[in-house]
Amino acid sequence: MQDEVLTKVWTLTQRFTAHWSTLDRLELKLRYHALQQDQNAINQGVQEALRAIHQASSEPDTQLELARWAKKTLPSIAAETTGSNEIAWLAQFAATTLGATSGWTKLSASKPIPEWLGVSSLTEQSRIGLQLRYDATLGYQVLECVPATDASINLPLPTPLPARLYIQPENASEGFWDVINPGVRIKLPHPSRRIELRTIDGKRYQLHAEIELPTKNEDRQAVNATYLTHVKEDEELARHIAAQLAEQGIQITLLTESPTEFNRLKSWQNDSSGSKFLRLWTPAAQKQWQPEDWEDYALTDSSLLLRWQQAELPRGTASAGVVDWDDRLSNINPIRQWLSGQTITTETRHDTRWLQRALNDLGASPSLIVDGIDGPATRQAVKNFQTQAKLFADGIAGPQTLAAVEQQLALNKLLKELDNPQTTPKRRLAIGDQLAELGDPRKGVGVIEYEVIEYAPQVQILLEELNDVNTMPIRRLEIGDQLDAMGDPRIGVGRDENGLPDIDWVEIPAGPFIYGETKDQKTLELPAYKISRYPVTNRQFQAFIDAGGYNDPQWWQDLQKTEPEEPHWKQNNRPRESLSWFEAMAFSRWLSAQLGYTVTLPTEQQWEKAARGADGRIFPWGGEYRSGYANCTKFLYDDESFNLRQTTAVGLFPQGDSLFGVADMAGNVWEWCFDDYDVAADPGTNPRRVLRGGSWVDEPLNLRSANRGRLNAGSRDNDIGFRLAQDLS
């Protein structure tokens, strides 16, 4: 009976979607077959897409459209265990064309793309350096990814970084896909002298390494071993220090110590002829060991205390048996002396606090730390270093220290040239190449700025459910409220550590875009600017209220001041509604003062470009309305699963994000723009101001990105909110 009903629904659906585009109808058909678990029918549908790709082999724009379609469709019709060649080829085509690394790209085949598809990457190519080595610190072999310029072996990639790479160790029956980027270290399942690598387009490479593979030593009683002992609370710190030592050629085995095992550890040390013990002494260790135990803490002459954060030393500890460890600097020389049996000299352990005083005298940043002897060369380096920058220099003062200072000074000189408006384009090009060689320190340029955001498992599960295009609106509403109950940790939704609104800015690049629609459509050009990813939330707006914003006249100058009205829906992560244009402007003035730069309501042009991109799409996601891509009233006769009749938490419809990744530009709440709807007017008056985006009340027609709404600036309603913009000029 259920199959019969589903068949009737499918027949009716086909009739009512006959006017859809070919790709949209194919997507609908594939999802229906996935619901029926009909793999043969899915494969046949994917074959249609592959034929379209083949026919568009000389049409880059069409290939790009097909790749985006595949990216959107694949997660809902296939899993990694599907085992379909057609799906693997489609995923491989989309990943290569778009340079994508999302989870769906794991569906890709590890074999070369069939030539008949005529596929080529439409993104920039790149290279990455690879190193295969055994990490004794971590106890396994790693494939280490470094900048191509830093390695003798580098791999050509068909897409930009980060990129996906198929990795198959020697003697393994199958490999695995992983994401590579400079700074990434990939754990291999077992040690291997050879691994096979395949890029996303299927090209194969082999990486060989002459390495000494380890042998198992269950009791860790290795001859001449070096151990780093630590309390349980310092496990991560110990791993970090061990990794730094390993980079200097000192292999370390980690041991966890506790009061109950102290005597065994002491006995083991006495019996381990030739072994060395570094003892990590931190505030956590100090807290674990009682003062009466301190005299026993320094075990024997074969142990060295590695002190962190100036923790108070145990009584009776000889100063020659202590080395201070600073995370900004691998203080390696005294450890090398100790390992070789030498006495740690006073010069090697020299206190560098005079550098702090020198920097303070120079008015520079106190982040210059030089490990080594206080001598003329070091002092001269400090005198030359009159800038706010970090210097990491290892070894005693000498050529290495001076070279590091000279490099920093060269970087500062180049950056100063870039800031000079008279610097010619040709010179700027040369400066860019020089910065790349020296290690470009600018924010967002180097790999040091790369960050992976990890949420708690229960939050991540909900976010993955939001990313599933099949999740119904009613379920999205529930997820939003669940996130709110967890204190919604998403960036851009709540407040920062200072209690200020945490705005997640999205930069919109400079350039032309299509503005307006029908006979009024035209091409305009805007400079680069930023816009908030989400509308301002209840929690964010409450910061303004809590700061006395409604009682401070400086935020209301030339505006009609009013008293705050309670939002209709009070969840912290929902958009703040029931406020006027005047209130939104007062909030932006207050926030500008807190941030130290100007933020305000977006202009109509800024809002529209962020919503529809440069190509004039009708909705943020494309040219046609799609059910479940926005919080709106789809049709008056639809059931509650589509018509929520209320706002939702921001960012619950990621499939409806704009080309730039800006969320909720269609539906949820109308958004105030800076502009007057008719003519320029005095902000203190009550002119009609522009509203954009549509809301939960509206049908799809009102969600068009070029659609203009209007209300008096003093109007309030439970479907009106706002977001912020920031000029970069």
Buried (B, 14 or more C-beta within 10 A) or exposed (E): EEEEEEEEEBEEBBEEEEEBEEBBBBBBBBBBBBEBEEBEBBBBBBEBBBEBBEEBBEEEEBBBBBBBBBBBBBBBBBEEEBEBBBBBBBBBBBBBBBBBBBEBBBBBBBBEBBEEBBBEBBBEEBEBBBBBEBBBBBEBBBBBBBBBEEBEBBBEBBBEBBBBBBBBBBEBEEBBBBBBBBEBBBEBEEBBBEBBBBBBBBBEBEBEBEEEEEEEEEEEEBEEBBBBBBBEBBEEBBBEBBBBBBEEEBBBBBBBBEEEEBEEBBEBBEEBEEBBBBBBBBBBBBEBBEEEEBEEBBBEEBBBBBBBBEBEBBEEBEEBBBBBBEEEBBBBBBBBBBBEEEEBEEEBBBEBEEBEEBBEEBEBBEEBBBBBBBBEBBBBBBEBBEBEBEBBBBBBBBEBBBEBBEEBBBBBEBBEBBEEEEBEEEEEEEBEEBBEEEBBBEEEEBBEEEEEEEBEEEBEEBBEBBEEBEBEBEBBBBBBBBBBEBEBEBEBBBBEEEEBBBBBBBEBEEEEBBBBBEEEEEEEEBEEBBBBBBBBBBBBBBBBEEBEBBEBEEBBEEBBEBEBEEBEBEBBBBBBBBBBBBBBBBBBBBBBEBEEEEBBBBBBBBBBBBBBBBEBBBBBBBEEBBEBBBBBBBEEEEEEEBBBEBBBBBBBBBBBBBBBEBBBBBBBBBBBBBBBBEEEBEBEEBBBBBBBBBBBBBEBEBBBBBBBBBBBBBBBBBBBBBBBBBBEE
